[in-house]
Amino acid sequence: ASAGSGNNAERRCYASWSAVDGYVGVWDSLTSYSQGQRVEHNDLLYGASQAVPAGIAPAASSPYWSEIPAAVYNKVNSAGGQLCPLDESWIKVTAGLSTDPPSLAVTSVPVLSDGDGDAQMDTMRVNVLVTTDAFESNVDLLVQVQDGTTGALIDSLSSQETPMVSQPYDQDYYFTAKADGDHRFRVVLSQLDGTIIQEVLSDSVTLSNMKPVVSGEVSGIDNSNIGDATLKAFCENMVTACVETWADLTYSTDLTKSGDAWGLRIDPSTYIHVDEPSSYLWNFGDGNKSILRSGAFAYRSSTPVSSFNTVTLNVTDSGGAVSDFGADSQFQVAVIDVTPPVPRVFVGATEIVSEYYVRSEQRVRFDAERTSDNVPSEYLQFSWDWGDGESSTPLNPQGCDVSNCMRVVHTWPDGSADGQQYTLTLTVSDGTSQQQVTRDIFVLNRPPAVLSTDSFRISTLSQLPLSPPFEDIDGEITQVSWQFQNVGDDCTSHANVASTSVLHDKDSTFNDQSSMLSEPFVAWKCPGQKRVIVSAIDDDGNQTSTEFFVEVINQPPIARLTRSDNAQDLEEDVQAGSFLTFFAADSEDLDASNSRLTYRWYFEDCVNSNCPGVGSDGWLQASSTDQAGHQFSVPGRWEVRLVVNDTFDNTTKSIIIAVSNPSPIAMMQVREAWYDGVIATRNTPENDWTNTTLKQTFTSTGAIFISPGTKLYMSSYGSRDGDARFDPNQNASCPCLESDISDPRWNGLTQYRWDFGDSSPPAESPTTWHVYDTPGEYTLRLLVRDAFGTGDTSVANMTVLVNTPPELEVGLVLTAQEFVVTEPTTLTSTLSVSDPERGLLVGAWRDNDIQFDLDGDGVPDNDPNEQLIGDLVYSWDLDDRFDVDGDGNYTNDGDLTGLAPGDATWSLTGYVTITVTICDQMGECTFDSTQIQILGTSAARETGETFDFKSLVPESGDDGLLVIGLVILVGILGWMVMRQRDAIEVEASQAEQRYSSSTPEGGVLGMDQHSPPPVPKSLNKDERTDSTSGYVRPAGKK
């Protein structure tokens, strides 16, 4: 029940009923009191409006304590039954309020104690006292243990306490250290909401790590198995346990009684923390130790009588403290050996329990490893007495495989038909006790032994020398017999047996089925498996028989091959398209008639090809005979295979026929291109076949003849692979002239390479365009490559002659340099010009329509429609002061023609440049010029007078000196401008005509890849006197 159900506005305190037979309450300054109760289980209300029971008011001697007698609240009947069950009771008091908080007091210097008795202080204690002036206070109390140096938390306890004015909280706290070091207490008193009321730190004290405690146990042999009463009593009463050598002594640690106890607590006899030890150490008293918590250990040697080994266990905790030895960690263990060995003798997997039969000179391996004892067999000692005067022991290890003679080999040399008896005795010792067993050994005489029953494999008609496969190690063989049988075949013949080596052929006789020869020579004619049974009898009458098999292999036929061309070398090369017949009639069956031979022919070049009578797999499909004809159409190295079969086996004869690849056929066409009726040049569009016409030039020597800068169209049309399948004369599906490999009419070529011969880069295409800019002779090459192997190549060559302009042999020099105005004059000169091509060629022509065969010779592009080599054409411009034809060029008016131009007349005086232009039939021209003077009168020409300097002399007193100087200067400059050109200038003018612009096309950078200098320009008179023309008179000329 709880007080407080009838609260009033006054202050109150709460309390809890501890029992219905009494109440103890605490309050301050009691001013009033009331009591009541409610009963829900009957109609009788007890105590309602009763007076305050006696003793409820505070006593004078104890003003704060009051007790309610049990009789008031626990009415019972005479039978002990509850008369007034109380569901709820309440007490209300009015008291004064205490506002002071609780206070905390802690022992400043902890009290130290020694928990493990090692005289080292490992436990500290402080008293915590919480007092209050209030009726009661609810507070949080936190007690911690810290590292005295760093303040790090080690352990803590927290609780919620209710100190009362009449009953403060008074409690001792204990802490045992986990490791050596300085420690201190920290106590914190807080409100329930976490507000710290007070915090106290104790002094730091030094504690030692308390030793861990340990408890273990050991167990060994069950003492009831010990037959010796004295030893049994010793094991039961004097030691902790007895254990046999090599048997397991089990040891274990009881973790419920072992560990490292430490930590903060209220009860000094209990520990909050008990950690498992960090390490264990078992010492078994014989020098062996274990760090396992639990396990098993075996002693190898026993302890002396009435003595024992002391086994100890200690543990180490995380702080490094080591446990003490006690009754639960120190044990006495006696090591005994009460089990005798039980010898067992085996030969292989068979145990000898009574008697055993062997052959004379038979090596028998005896094995006693499975002898049972507590001591492992490898540590037992085995001694063997063979009953024939010999023995094997560890000291005399004759025949022993191991040092203790656990396994041993022995041989008895003498035996009999019924078996000669020997007694084998085995003695086994374990160092404490030993046991002995005997076994009867019967040695039997040996019959002839089979040395080998290997099977043989030979060819028909071949002899097999046979020897009896026996050995009699204790006597000798007196008789051998042989039987020869056919196994599961249809052979009607048998063997041929001889005492010596004989050569056989397929006509020899084969009827023998047995032989008494000791070492016969045997041959068979019919292939198949043969059984041979051989028997031997020794001098004691013992007989041994065995059998083996001989596989007689059919001799494959011999395949022989010849060719119809009687070539000594069967693999002699042939040309593509060659037809050969191959013969196999000389093939032979070695062990039967040749009539059973059959033949098959294979031609590799027909694989996946269309060869008449040959399948796509290359095998001749027709009924195979001893000959086959074949035509080799495809170049390459092809296998021809003959397979000869004799119903049992076949033999293959293969040869390789190298079918030589014909070189590809390289052909080229080189045409002049004309665009809109004008010969094409470098800048003319390519492949515009609507406006382009192709023409053919040719010379008497078969060359192409063109002008510099002419664009040529070059085609490889007509080139093809040289194989017959690309030849329209041999392949009806051709002509195969297309360069596209995907086209059914592909020409078989994989590469085209044009080399133009002018240092320009080669072209790699079936067709190309090219321009030759510089006159000269060039060799044009077309290389084509076919698809055979890495590709065979052919090259077609053609000479290209690029026309050279006419050449000046003697420059233009007139016989006269001065002429009279309006006076007709016949011009004569030393001019001499040659056409270089006329000295090289008989003729050169152009076929203007390459589709039409004008001359009817069957070749449409060699008609001489136009002559390209002929007489030179001369054109004279007599006066560079006039542009008669109005083309803006004052030096090309063509006033006269011919090498000797004839009469000329000038209408004006002065200096005049005469220019002659010489052109060949291709329109290539050469220029030359000279300067003359036109005089006013013939007298001036005769006297040479052209100026009167006296007119320039000033009269006396005139200012004529300046005028004279100016006139002289003008005269000198006029002479420099109008003078006649010398030979050097004439040569420069001729060279000018041979220059033309060019575009670099490959070659060596800096040498071939360059543009030529500008074409020298002929200057007229006005330009020579114009300072902007750039004209400079050669130095040293007067």
Backbone hydrogen bonds, N-H to C=O, Kabsch-Sander energy under -0.5 kcal/mol:
donor,donor_aa,acceptor,acceptor_aa,energy
3,A,15,A,-1.3
7,N,4,G,-0.6
17,W,1,A,-1.6
19,A,22,G,-0.6
22,G,19,A,-1.0
25,G,66,S,-1.0
27,W,64,Y,-0.5
31,T,94,T,-1.7
32,S,94,T,-0.5
34,S,92,K,-1.1
36,G,90,W,-0.9
38,R,88,E,-1.2
45,L,43,D,-0.6
46,Y,44,L,-0.7
50,Q,47,G,-2.0
56,I,53,P,-1.6
59,A,62,S,-0.9
59,A,65,W,-0.8
65,W,62,S,-1.3
66,S,25,G,-0.7
67,E,55,G,-0.8
68,I,23,Y,-1.1
72,V,69,P,-1.0
73,Y,69,P,-0.6
73,Y,70,A,-0.9
74,N,70,A,-1.3
77,N,81,G,-2.1
80,G,77,N,-1.8
83,L,75,K,-2.2
84,C,75,K,-0.9
87,D,38,R,-1.0
87,D,85,P,-0.6
88,E,38,R,-0.7
90,W,36,G,-1.0
92,K,34,S,-1.2
94,T,32,S,-1.0
95,A,93,V,-0.5
103,S,131,T,-2.8
105,A,129,L,-2.4
107,T,127,N,-1.7
111,V,125,R,-3.2
113,S,123,T,-2.5
115,G,113,S,-0.6
122,D,113,S,-1.6
123,T,113,S,-2.1
124,M,175,F,-2.6
125,R,111,V,-1.9
126,V,173,Y,-2.1
128,V,171,Q,-3.4
129,L,105,A,-3.0
129,L,127,N,-0.5
130,V,169,Y,-3.4
131,T,103,S,-2.0
137,S,163,P,-2.3
139,V,137,S,-0.6
139,V,161,E,-2.8
140,D,190,S,-3.1
141,L,159,S,-3.3
142,L,188,V,-2.7
143,V,157,L,-3.3
144,Q,186,R,-3.3
145,V,155,D,-3.0
146,Q,184,R,-2.6
147,D,152,A,-2.8
148,G,182,D,-3.0
151,G,147,D,-2.2
154,I,145,V,-3.0
155,D,145,V,-1.4
157,L,143,V,-3.0
159,S,141,L,-2.4
161,E,139,V,-2.3
161,E,159,S,-0.6
164,M,167,Q,-2.3
165,V,134,A,-1.1
165,V,135,F,-0.9
169,Y,130,V,-2.9
170,D,168,P,-0.6
171,Q,128,V,-2.8
173,Y,126,V,-3.1
174,Y,265,R,-3.2
175,F,124,M,-2.3
176,T,263,G,-1.7
177,A,122,D,-2.4
181,G,207,L,-2.3
183,H,205,V,-3.2
184,R,146,Q,-1.6
186,R,144,Q,-2.6
187,V,200,V,-3.0
188,V,142,L,-2.9
189,L,198,Q,-3.5
190,S,140,D,-2.7
191,Q,195,T,-3.8
194,G,191,Q,-1.9
197,I,189,L,-3.3
198,Q,189,L,-2.1
200,V,187,V,-3.0
202,S,185,F,-2.7
203,D,108,S,-3.4
205,V,183,H,-3.0
207,L,181,G,-3.0
208,S,121,M,-3.2
210,M,177,A,-1.2
213,V,259,G,-2.5
216,G,328,D,-3.1
217,E,252,S,-2.0
219,S,250,T,-2.0
221,I,242,C,-3.1
223,N,221,I,-0.7
225,N,222,D,-2.3
226,I,223,N,-1.7
227,G,225,N,-0.6
232,K,228,D,-2.5
233,A,229,A,-2.6
234,F,230,T,-2.4
235,C,231,L,-2.4
236,E,232,K,-1.9
237,N,233,A,-2.3
238,M,234,F,-2.3
239,V,234,F,-0.8
240,T,332,Q,-1.6
241,A,332,Q,-1.8
243,V,334,A,-2.4
245,T,336,I,-1.8
246,W,299,Y,-3.7
247,A,244,E,-1.9
249,L,297,F,-3.6
250,T,219,S,-2.0
250,T,248,D,-0.7
251,Y,295,G,-2.6
252,S,217,E,-2.0
254,D,215,S,-3.0
255,L,253,T,-1.0
257,K,254,D,-1.3
259,G,213,V,-2.8
260,D,275,D,-3.1
261,A,259,G,-0.7
262,W,273,H,-2.3
263,G,176,T,-2.4
265,R,174,Y,-2.6
270,T,267,D,-1.2
273,H,262,W,-1.7
275,D,260,D,-2.6
278,S,316,T,-2.1
279,S,316,T,-1.4
280,Y,291,I,-0.5
281,L,314,N,-1.8
282,W,290,S,-3.3
283,N,312,T,-2.4
284,F,282,W,-0.5
284,F,288,N,-2.5
290,S,282,W,-2.1
295,G,251,Y,-2.8
297,F,249,L,-2.0
299,Y,247,A,-0.5
303,T,335,V,-2.2
307,S,304,P,-1.9
309,N,333,V,-3.8
311,V,309,N,-0.7
311,V,331,F,-3.1
312,T,283,N,-2.1
313,L,329,S,-2.6
314,N,281,L,-1.8
316,T,279,S,-2.0
317,D,321,A,-2.4
320,G,317,D,-1.9
323,S,315,V,-2.6
329,S,326,G,-1.7
330,Q,326,G,-0.6
331,F,311,V,-3.5
333,V,309,N,-3.1
333,V,331,F,-0.5
334,A,241,A,-2.1
336,I,243,V,-2.2
336,I,334,A,-0.6
342,V,372,S,-2.7
345,V,352,I,-0.5
346,F,367,D,-2.3
347,V,350,T,-3.0
350,T,347,V,-1.9
351,E,349,A,-0.5
352,I,345,V,-2.9
353,V,351,E,-0.8
356,Y,440,D,-2.0
358,V,442,F,-2.8
360,S,444,L,-2.3
361,E,412,W,-2.7
362,Q,359,R,-1.8
363,R,361,E,-0.6
364,V,362,Q,-0.6
364,V,410,H,-2.2
366,F,364,V,-0.7
366,F,408,V,-3.2
367,D,346,F,-2.8
368,A,406,M,-2.7
371,T,368,A,-1.8
372,S,342,V,-1.7
379,Y,376,P,-2.1
380,L,377,S,-1.4
381,Q,429,S,-2.4
382,F,404,N,-2.0
383,S,427,T,-2.4
384,W,392,S,-3.0
385,D,425,T,-2.8
386,W,384,W,-0.5
386,W,390,E,-2.1
392,S,384,W,-2.3
393,T,396,N,-1.9
398,Q,396,N,-2.0
400,C,397,P,-1.5
401,D,407,R,-3.1
402,V,407,R,-0.8
405,C,402,V,-1.6
408,V,366,F,-2.4
409,V,399,G,-2.1
410,H,364,V,-2.3
416,S,443,V,-1.7
420,Q,443,V,-2.8
422,Y,441,I,-2.9
424,L,422,Y,-0.6
424,L,439,R,-3.6
425,T,385,D,-2.7
426,L,437,V,-2.9
427,T,383,S,-2.6
428,V,435,Q,-3.2
429,S,381,Q,-2.1
430,D,433,S,-2.7
435,Q,428,V,-2.5
437,V,426,L,-2.4
439,R,424,L,-2.7
440,D,354,S,-2.3
441,I,422,Y,-3.5
442,F,356,Y,-2.9
443,V,420,Q,-2.9
444,L,358,V,-3.6
444,L,442,F,-0.6
445,N,416,S,-1.8
449,A,471,E,-3.9
451,L,449,A,-0.6
451,L,469,P,-2.9
452,S,469,P,-0.6
456,F,549,F,-2.2
458,I,551,E,-2.0
460,T,553,I,-2.3
461,L,524,W,-3.2
462,S,459,S,-1.6
464,L,522,V,-3.5
466,L,520,P,-2.8
470,F,468,P,-1.4
471,E,449,A,-1.6
473,I,471,E,-0.7
475,G,472,D,-0.9
478,T,537,I,-3.3
479,Q,537,I,-1.3
481,S,535,S,-1.7
482,W,515,S,-3.0
483,Q,533,I,-1.9
484,F,513,Q,-3.2
485,Q,531,R,-2.6
487,V,529,Q,-2.2
488,G,486,N,-0.6
494,H,510,F,-2.8
495,A,512,D,-2.2
496,N,523,A,-2.5
497,V,495,A,-0.5
498,A,521,F,-2.6
504,H,461,L,-0.5
508,S,505,D,-1.7
512,D,495,A,-2.7
515,S,482,W,-1.9
521,F,498,A,-3.3
522,V,464,L,-2.1
523,A,496,N,-1.7
525,K,494,H,-0.7
528,G,552,V,-2.3
529,Q,487,V,-0.6
530,K,550,V,-2.8
531,R,485,Q,-2.6
532,V,548,F,-3.0
533,I,483,Q,-2.1
534,V,546,T,-2.7
535,S,481,S,-2.0
536,A,544,T,-2.7
537,I,479,Q,-1.8
538,D,542,N,-2.6
539,D,476,E,-1.7
541,G,538,D,-1.8
544,T,536,A,-2.7
546,T,534,V,-2.4
548,F,532,V,-2.2
550,V,530,K,-3.0
551,E,456,F,-3.0
552,V,528,G,-3.2
552,V,550,V,-0.7
553,I,458,I,-3.9
553,I,551,E,-0.7
558,I,588,E,-3.2
559,A,557,P,-0.6
560,R,558,I,-0.6
562,T,583,F,-2.0
564,S,581,T,-1.9
566,N,563,R,-1.5
570,L,568,Q,-0.7
572,E,569,D,-2.0
574,V,658,A,-2.1
576,A,660,S,-0.8
577,G,632,F,-4.9
578,S,575,Q,-2.0
578,S,632,F,-0.6
580,L,630,H,-3.1
582,F,628,A,-3.4
583,F,562,T,-2.3
584,A,626,D,-3.7
587,S,584,A,-1.9
588,E,558,I,-2.1
590,L,588,E,-0.6
596,R,593,S,-1.4
597,L,594,N,-1.8
598,T,645,N,-2.0
600,R,643,V,-1.6
602,Y,641,R,-2.2
603,F,618,G,-3.2
604,E,639,E,-2.6
606,C,603,F,-1.7
607,V,604,E,-1.8
608,N,616,S,-2.3
609,S,606,C,-2.3
611,C,609,S,-1.2
614,V,611,C,-1.9
615,G,619,W,-2.3
618,G,615,G,-2.1
620,L,601,W,-2.7
621,Q,613,G,-2.4
622,A,613,G,-0.7
628,A,582,F,-2.2
630,H,580,L,-3.1
632,F,578,S,-3.1
633,S,631,Q,-0.8
636,G,659,V,-2.5
638,W,636,G,-0.7
638,W,657,I,-2.7
640,V,655,I,-2.8
641,R,602,Y,-2.4
642,L,653,K,-2.9
643,V,600,R,-2.4
644,V,642,L,-0.5
644,V,651,T,-2.9
645,N,598,T,-2.2
646,D,649,D,-2.7
651,T,644,V,-2.7
653,K,642,L,-3.0
654,S,652,T,-0.5
655,I,640,V,-2.3
657,I,638,W,-3.2
657,I,655,I,-0.6
658,A,571,E,-0.5
658,A,656,I,-0.6
659,V,636,G,-3.7
659,V,657,I,-0.8
660,S,574,V,-2.5
660,S,658,A,-0.8
665,I,720,R,-3.4
666,A,664,P,-0.6
667,M,665,I,-0.6
669,Q,715,S,-2.7
671,R,669,Q,-0.5
671,R,713,Y,-2.7
672,E,695,K,-3.3
673,A,711,K,-1.7
674,W,693,T,-2.8
675,Y,678,V,-3.6
676,D,674,W,-0.6
676,D,691,N,-2.4
678,V,675,Y,-1.5
680,A,673,A,-3.5
684,T,681,T,-1.8
689,W,687,N,-1.4
691,N,688,D,-0.8
692,T,688,D,-0.8
693,T,674,W,-3.0
695,K,672,E,-2.7
696,Q,847,D,-2.0
698,F,845,W,-2.2
699,T,703,A,-1.3
700,S,843,G,-2.2
702,G,699,T,-1.5
704,I,799,T,-2.9
706,I,704,I,-0.5
706,I,801,L,-2.7
709,G,772,Y,-3.3
710,T,707,S,-1.7
711,K,680,A,-2.2
712,L,710,T,-0.5
712,L,770,H,-3.3
713,Y,671,R,-2.4
714,M,712,L,-0.6
714,M,768,T,-3.2
715,S,669,Q,-2.7
716,S,766,P,-1.4
719,S,716,S,-2.4
720,R,665,I,-1.9
721,D,747,N,-3.1
722,G,662,P,-0.6
726,F,723,D,-1.4
727,D,724,A,-1.6
730,Q,727,D,-1.9
731,N,727,D,-2.1
734,C,731,N,-1.7
736,C,726,F,-0.6
737,L,735,P,-0.9
738,E,745,R,-2.6
743,D,740,D,-1.6
746,W,743,D,-1.9
747,N,738,E,-3.1
750,T,785,R,-3.3
751,Q,785,R,-1.2
753,R,783,L,-2.1
754,W,763,A,-3.1
755,D,753,R,-0.5
755,D,781,R,-2.8
756,F,754,W,-0.6
763,A,754,W,-1.5
768,T,714,M,-2.5
770,H,712,L,-2.0
772,Y,710,T,-0.8
773,D,771,V,-0.6
776,G,802,V,-1.8
778,Y,800,V,-2.8
780,L,778,Y,-0.7
780,L,798,M,-3.5
781,R,755,D,-2.7
782,L,796,A,-2.6
783,L,753,R,-2.8
784,V,794,S,-2.5
785,R,751,Q,-1.7
786,D,792,D,-2.4
787,A,748,G,-0.9
789,G,787,A,-0.6
791,G,788,F,-3.2
794,S,784,V,-1.9
796,A,782,L,-2.6
798,M,780,L,-2.3
800,V,778,Y,-3.3
801,L,704,I,-3.9
801,L,799,T,-0.5
802,V,776,G,-3.4
802,V,800,V,-0.6
803,N,706,I,-3.6
803,N,801,L,-0.7
807,E,834,S,-3.1
809,E,807,E,-0.6
809,E,832,S,-3.1
810,V,832,S,-2.1
813,V,811,G,-0.8
815,T,828,T,-2.3
819,F,933,Q,-3.0
821,V,935,L,-3.1
822,T,906,W,-4.0
823,E,820,V,-1.8
825,T,904,A,-2.4
827,L,825,T,-0.6
827,L,902,G,-2.4
830,T,813,V,-1.7
832,S,810,V,-2.3
834,S,807,E,-2.7
838,R,835,D,-1.0
839,G,835,D,-0.7
839,G,836,P,-0.9
840,L,837,E,-1.0
841,L,837,E,-2.7
845,W,698,F,-3.1
846,R,866,E,-1.9
847,D,696,Q,-3.8
848,N,846,R,-0.7
850,I,694,L,-0.6
852,F,849,D,-1.1
854,L,852,F,-1.2
862,N,859,V,-0.9
865,N,846,R,-0.6
865,N,863,D,-2.2
866,E,846,R,-1.6
868,L,844,A,-3.4
869,I,844,A,-0.7
873,V,919,C,-3.0
875,S,917,T,-2.0
876,W,896,L,-3.4
877,D,915,T,-3.4
878,L,876,W,-0.6
880,D,913,T,-0.5
882,F,879,D,-1.3
884,V,882,F,-0.7
886,G,883,D,-0.7
890,Y,888,G,-0.6
892,N,889,N,-0.7
895,D,876,W,-2.4
896,L,876,W,-1.3
898,G,874,Y,-1.0
902,G,827,L,-0.7
904,A,825,T,-3.0
910,G,934,I,-2.4
912,V,932,I,-2.9
914,I,912,V,-0.6
914,I,930,T,-3.5
915,T,877,D,-2.4
915,T,913,T,-0.5
916,V,928,D,-3.3
917,T,875,S,-3.1
918,I,926,T,-3.3
919,C,873,V,-2.6
919,C,917,T,-0.5
920,D,924,E,-2.3
923,G,920,D,-1.7
926,T,918,I,-2.7
928,D,916,V,-1.8
930,T,914,I,-2.5
932,I,912,V,-3.2
933,Q,817,Q,-2.5
934,I,910,G,-3.4
935,L,819,F,-3.8
935,L,933,Q,-0.6
941,R,937,T,-1.0
942,E,938,S,-2.0
943,T,939,A,-3.2
944,G,940,A,-1.8
949,F,947,F,-0.7
951,S,948,D,-0.9
952,L,949,F,-1.4
953,V,950,K,-1.5
958,D,955,E,-2.5
960,G,958,D,-1.0
963,V,959,D,-0.5
964,I,960,G,-2.8
965,G,961,L,-2.2
966,L,962,L,-2.2
967,V,963,V,-2.5
968,I,964,I,-2.4
969,L,965,G,-2.3
970,V,966,L,-2.6
971,G,967,V,-2.3
972,I,968,I,-2.3
973,L,969,L,-2.3
974,G,970,V,-2.6
975,W,971,G,-2.3
976,M,972,I,-2.0
977,V,973,L,-1.8
978,M,974,G,-2.7
979,R,975,W,-1.1
986,V,982,D,-1.8
987,E,983,A,-2.3
988,A,984,I,-2.0
989,S,985,E,-1.9
990,Q,986,V,-2.0
991,A,987,E,-2.4
992,E,988,A,-1.4
993,Q,989,S,-0.8
993,Q,990,Q,-0.8
994,R,991,A,-1.1
995,Y,992,E,-1.1
1006,G,1009,Q,-0.5
1007,M,1004,V,-2.2
1008,D,1004,V,-3.0
1009,Q,1004,V,-1.4
1010,H,1008,D,-1.5
1024,R,1020,N,-2.0
1025,T,1021,K,-1.3
1026,D,1023,E,-0.6
1027,S,1025,T,-0.6
1029,S,1026,D,-1.7
1030,G,1027,S,-0.6
1037,K,1034,P,-1.2
